[in-house]
Amino acid sequence: RRPARRADATSSDEVSRSDLFRGLGGFGAAIAATPLAPAPAAAKSLEEAAAQLATYGVPQIAPKEGPPGGWKIVVEPIGLASDAEYGRFKLGAEPQVVTFNVPPLWVVSVPNIDFNGAAGTVQANDYGKGDSATLYVDTKFKGDFNEFGKKDALIAMKKALTMKGKGFIEGLKIIKVRDGAPGYKILEYDYEIESAAGFSINRNGLASVTQTGDAGNLQIFWTGVVTPRWGDMEGTMQKIVDSFRIATVPKTVTIPKRDFTRQDEVEARQIGV
């Protein structure tokens, strides 16, 4: 397995209260790349990203221009395995590919896949400053995305935020819902985190929302920054959410999956144990 490193991939799952305050995703075993598939979530150049997206059969979401200086492009397949029962994040088992840009020194985390299925999500963090960007998939969304407004945004964002811990997200306010790129909407919001010590941490963020795939799931790529830094970071977060794209892998394209079948279990079934 690959060690965590800046602008590369680690696995992510449930985030503790202290992790949330630091904007830090949970760590677990990294998803392993198969010989036939490109390495997951490694930060890439414009040319590398375009080539990998073409390999996955989704060249239409390749960025048209390179990211700002020092930034990298993340390309990561999701939905390659059923969601693990123990995982809080549910990405759905529909093979899709996400791509977005990350600033210098941000660390990218990806889902962990094992015998139980997929757990965790795709996210990027600046550990020291508490800045983060996280993919959330609402697999139970039943609304009409064409009519998606502030009420729908409030419900969706509350679900997304509470995936990182329930009971201490307060005062969520949707400031604005506007059109982004075709098929995407941009949300602006703020909220409070109530700490165990009794004080509040105010945060602001932007999110890119879309509905892609046959399952009708709602995909939300949301960001968070402590309010005192929002004036300096709003432009950066805007670049991150504007770069987010997701597409469903065509049925004619097969992304190799790891085989987690335990040989001892197979042999046990063969002899009737």
Secondary structure, DSSP 8 states (H G I E B T S, - for coil): -----TTSEEEE----HHHHHHT-----------TTS--TT--B-HHHHHHHHHHTT-GGGS-SS--STT-EEEEEEE-SS-B-TT-S----SS-EEEEEEE-TT-EEEEEEEETTEEES--EEEETTTTEEEEEEEETT--S-GGG--HHHHHHHHHHHHHTT-SS-EEEEEEEEEEE-STTEEEEEEEEEEE-TTS-EEEEEEEEEEEE-STT--EEEEEEEEEGGGHHHHHHHHHHHHHH-EEEE--TT----------HHHHHHHHTT-
